[in-house]
């Protein structure tokens, strides 16, 4: 069958009850040989994540160095809460395990000046120690394997070599997520999707057959459940579809966090710790050989874009016109998102917050550099992407989408379709965002 690597998110390891579910999941399949845990997350809506408490503990010693203030609590008071949380987990699990020395070491190192990355990483470290004892598996500190250079840049090749050698000797183990080490041993954390990245690194290093990402949701949903009630779970999607959806705001799993397994062609399964028998979502390089069951895989979007629309007669005959426009953006440090065009028209879509208060100066510079006959500025635009490999070469897809918006009286301000036919992006007014998502979902959720 092959090796399965299991990453468990913060909600999956939040307390003893959740950890019993983790143990049952791991023991249900002997191929689940490596476990990558997060730090304990919230147990309820008014609870605090362990990582947040650790950031605050560091801020109590180094005020102003992190975005977490101490809120008047001392290091000792904060650490008492952290220690109580872990010791309760150990006691509730009935483990014969004294976590006191490890907790004391973390407290003292934070007190003595350890950096914010060290403090933040200790939630995963302590969680890993507990879970290793719970599963009776070796604890492997990622600081031994996951390497960053002296400037803090991740070193993928050296890391993969170390992971393969170290974990190959163990055969199984618990590897905390979120962190590694620089050459001098200083702890360094990943900035985005930290434990997801760690899980993907371990999966690639041990040449896993599957990377399982366990969380508290049934999988990746077809659209935002805050907009559409109980949207359908996506059963399967490709890495390309995931990237399109993640770029447009889908947040269950960021595509950059699974780059190591994507490169190696290892499938990812998003599973629900609270419903382990549910199929979840499977992400792979090409998808199954059979045609996808649904025309549209997912719908995602974001608000607050600005469209700069230029018009000039014979624009298409003017060599370098697009380059001059983009050069203006480059000089001002503004990246562009989309650039739909016609024979005598060219539009560029940018994030509104990237323009900030320089919009008027930007328009004047574009006027000087490009000399358009007219330039129109449309702020407050939302972009919605309808994504699906089943859309490729399927007649009537665009008509179905635009018909749904027309029936709801939604005015489309922009249309952009990639050459791969993997997605169709529409731009609408910010206030029409939620209505647009619901209309598109209604048009495609139940259809083929």
N, C-alpha and C positions, 0 to 999 in steps of 0.2 A: 504493500500500500504506500509506504513512504512516510517521511517525518512530517508531522503537523506542528507548527509553532503557534501558540495561543497568546495573544495579547489581551489583557483584561483592563478595561478602563476604570476610572475612579469610582463610578457608581457600583461597579461589579465587586470592588474590594472595600466598600465603605464601612462594613461592620462584619461581625462574626456570621450572621445569617447569610450574607452575600458570599462570604468566603466558603461556607459549606456548599453553596451552589457551584462555586469554582472547583472545589475538590471533586464533586460529583461529575462535573463536565470533564475534567482532566482524566479521572479514573475510568470514565465510560469508554475511552478509546486509547489503547496502548500506543497508538501512533502519536498521541499528544505528549511529546517528550520534552519540549521546552516551553516555559511559561515566562511571559514578560509582563509584570504588573505595573500599574500606575500607583500613585499615592492614594490613600483613601479619600474619596470625594464626600459630597454632602450626604447626610443621612435623611435630611428633611430640608424643606425650602428655607428654613431659618438657621440652618447649620452652616459651618464654615469648612471649606476644604482644608486638608492638612497643609497643602502647598501654600495656601494663602496665609495660614498661621505661621508657617516658617518664614515667609517673606516679611511678615510683620515682626517676627522675633529678630530677624536681621536688622530691620529698620529701627528697632528699639536700641540697638547697639550703635548703628550707623545712621542716624536720622538724616533724611534728605537724599540718601543714595539709591533708594528704590521708590517705586510709585505707591508703596504701602506705608501709611503712617502707623505709628504705634498706638494711636487712640488712647494715649495715657497709660497703657499697660506696660509693665516692665518685662524684660526678657524672662525673668523667672516666672512671672504670672502667665505669660503666654506659653512658656515651655511646660508648665504644669498641665495646661489644657492638652497639649500635644502628647505628653507622656500618659496622661489619663486615658486618652483615646486609644493608644496602642496597648496599654496594659489591660484595658477592658476587653479589647479584641482577643488578646492572648488568654485571659481568664475565661471568657465566654466560650472559647474553642476548647477549653480544657487541656491546653498544651503545657507540658512540663518544660518550660522555656523561660529563662530569666533574660528579659530584654533590657534590664536596668543598665548594665555596663555600656551597651550601645547607645542608649538614650543619653547617658551621662557624657559620653564622648562627644556626641553631637552638640549638646548644650554648651560644653566647655569650649569647643572649637568656635562656635558662633560667638560666645562671650569674648574669646581671645582674638577675634578679628577676621575669622574666615569670611570669604567673599559671599556675595548674594547667590551665586550659582551653587556653591557648596550647600548653603542653607536650603535653597529650594529643592535640591536633589535628594535631600535626606528623607523626604516622604516616601519616595520610591525605594530608597535603600532600606529603610526600616520595614516597609511593606514586604520587600523581597525576603528579608530575614524571616519574617513571620510565615510567609507562604512556603518558603523552603522547608521550614520545620513541619508545617501542616501537611505537605505532600511527601515529606521524607525524601527530598531530592537535594542535590548539591546547590549551594548558593554560589553564583559566579558574579563577581563585581564587574560591571561593564567598564569601570575605570582601567581594568587590566587589558581591555580589548578595543574599545571605541576611542579612536584617537583624533585629536584636534592639533593643529600646529600652534606655534607660539603666538600667532595673531588671533587664534580662536577659530580658524577655518577648519571645517570637517575634512578629514583625510580618508576618503572612501576605500582606496585600494589597500592601504596599510591596515585599515580597520577590518576589511573582509578577510585578509590573510590571517590576522590575529584571531578573529572569531572562528574561522574554520579550524585552526590549529587547536585553540583552547576548548571549544565545545565538542570538537571531534574526539578529544580525549575523554570527555565526561559521558557522552552518550545521552544525557538528559540533564535538566537543571532549571533553576530559576534565575533569570537575568533581569534586574530592575531596569525600567525604561527611563528615558528622558535625559540621560547624562553619559559622559565619558570623561576623558582627561587630556590635558595638554602635556607636552614633553616633560615638564617639571613635576607632573603629578597633580597640578591644580585642576580641580573639578570644573568641567565646562558643560553647560546644558544646551540642548537644542532650542532654537527660538520658536519653532512652529511645529505643532503636532508631535511633540518630543517623544512620547512613548510609542506612538505609531511608527515613527522613524526607527526607533530602537527595535521594535518587533520586526520590521521589514529587513533591517540589517541582520538580525539573528536568522531570519528565514532564509535569506540569501546565503549566509555563511554556512549553514548546515545543509544547504541544497534541499530545502523543504519541498514537499509536493503541494502543500497548501499553507497559506498564512491566514489563520483565523483571528479576526478582530472582534472581540466580545464586548458588547456595550449594553445600554439599557433601552435600545430601540429595536424594532423588528428587522431593520435593514435600512437601505437608502430608500426614501420615499419618492414617489413620482413628482411631488411638489411640496411646498412648504405647508405643514399642517396648521400653521397659524393663519393661513389664508383659505385653505380648503379642508373641510372636515374629513378626517380619516382617509387621506389619499392612499392609493394603491402602493404596495411595496414593490419596488423594482426587483424582479427575480434575477436578472442577469444583465450586465452591461460590460462594455469594453473599457480599457484604460482611456481611449480617446473620448468616449462619451463622458466618463468621469471627469476628465479635464475640462470639457466644455461646461458641465454642470457646476463643478467646483469654482471655476472662474466666474460664473454668473451668480454665485452665492450659496450653492448647496454646501452644507457644513458638516455632515456626518463624518466624512473622511476626506482630508485634503489630498489632492493628487500628488503634491510634492512630498508628502509624508511617506508614500509607498514607492518612491522612485527606485530603491534597490530591488524590490521584487518585480517591478514592471520591467526593469532592464533584463532581469533573469527569466522573465516569462512565467513567474510563479503566480498562480491564481490567488486572489484574496476573497475570503468569505466574511461578510459582516453578519454577526450572529447576536442573538439576544440572550444574555445570561439568565434572564427571568423566564424565558421560554425556549430552552435549548433544543427542543424538537422542531421548532419552526425553521423553515429552509433558509430564511434570511436573503441576503443579496450576494451574488457571486460576480466578481470582477476578474476579467481575463483579457488576454491580449487580443484575441480574435472572436471571442464568443463561441458558442456551440456551432457546429457545422450547419445545423438546421437554421432556417430563416427565423428571425425573432418573432415571438408571439404577438408583439404589439408594434404598431407603426411608430409610435412615439415612446421613447424611453423615459424622459423626464422633462420637466419644465422648471426653469429657475430664472431669477432676475434680480436686478438691483435698481435703486432709484438714484437720482441726483447726478445726471450727466448733462453736458452742454454740447449742442451741435453748432458748429460753425460752418455755414453753408455759403460757398463762393460760386458766383456765376460770371462767366466771361466768354464772349463770342470767340470761336475758334481756339478754345482752350486746348483741345486735343492736338492741335498743330504746333503748340508752343512747347518746345522741348525743355524739360527740367522744371515745369510748372509745379508738379507735385513735390519735387525735392525742395523747392524754395519755400513752400508752405510748411513742410515738415521741419525745415531748418529753423524757422522762426520758433516753432514749438521747442526744438532741441535747445536753442540758446536760452530759453526761459525755463528749462528744466521740466517741461510738460510732456508726458507720454501720451500717445494717442491710442484709443481703444478700437475704433473702426473707421473706415474711410470709404463709404459708398460714393459712387461717381456716375456721371453721365457724359455726353459728348461735350457739353459746355458748362457742366456743373461739377463741383467737387465739394464733398462734405467731410468734415473730420469731427469725430466724436471724442470728447475728453471728459474725464471726471471733473465735476464742478469744483470740488475742493482742491484739485491740483492747480486750478487757475487762480483761485483765491481772489484777492483784490486787484489783480493785474489785468482784468478782462479788457478794460478800456484801452490800456496801453498795448495789449496784445492785438486787438483789432486794428489799432492805428499802425502797428508794425506790419501786420499782414497787408494792409492797404498799400503801404510804401513798397513792400517787397514783391507783392504779387499783382498789384494794380487790377483788382477784379472790377467788373462792371457793377457788381452789387455784392454785398456780404450781409448775411442775416444771422443773427445770434438767437438761438433757441435754448434757454436754460430750463431747468426743471423737468428733464426728460428721464423716463424710466426705460430700461432695456429689459426685454424678456426673451429668453432663448428657449425654443422648442427643439429638443435634441432627440435624435434616434437614428440608428443605422438603418432601420427599416424604411426610413423616408427616402433613401437613395433610390432614384429611378422609379419611384412609385407615383404614377399620375394622380393628380387631384389633391395632393397633400396641401399645397399652398392655398388652393381654392377652399378647402375645408377649413383651414385656419383663418383665412381672411373673412370667409363667410360667417364664422362664429363671432368674430369681432364686429362685423357689420350688423349682425342681428342684435348685438348688445349696444349698438350706437357708439362704439369706441373709435375715435379718430386716430389713425396710424400716422405718425410723423416721420417715421424712417423704416426702411426695410433693408436688411442685409442678409444675404445667404452665401455661405462659404462654397467654394468650388467643389468640396467633397460631398456636398448635399447632406452633411451630417446634422446641420441645424439651420433653423430660420430664426433670425433675430428681428424683433419689431421694436420700434421706439414709440412710446406714447407719453402723454402728460403724466407727471408724478401721481396726480390724483386718480388716474385711471389704472394704476399699477395692479392693485388687488383684483379689480374687476376683470382686467385682461387675463390674469393668471387663471381665475375661475372659469372664464369663458373658454380658454384653450383647453383646460383640463376637462371640462364637460364635453368638448368636441372629440377628445381622443382617449379618455380614460377607459371606456368600455368597448371601444372599437378594436378591430384587428390591427 
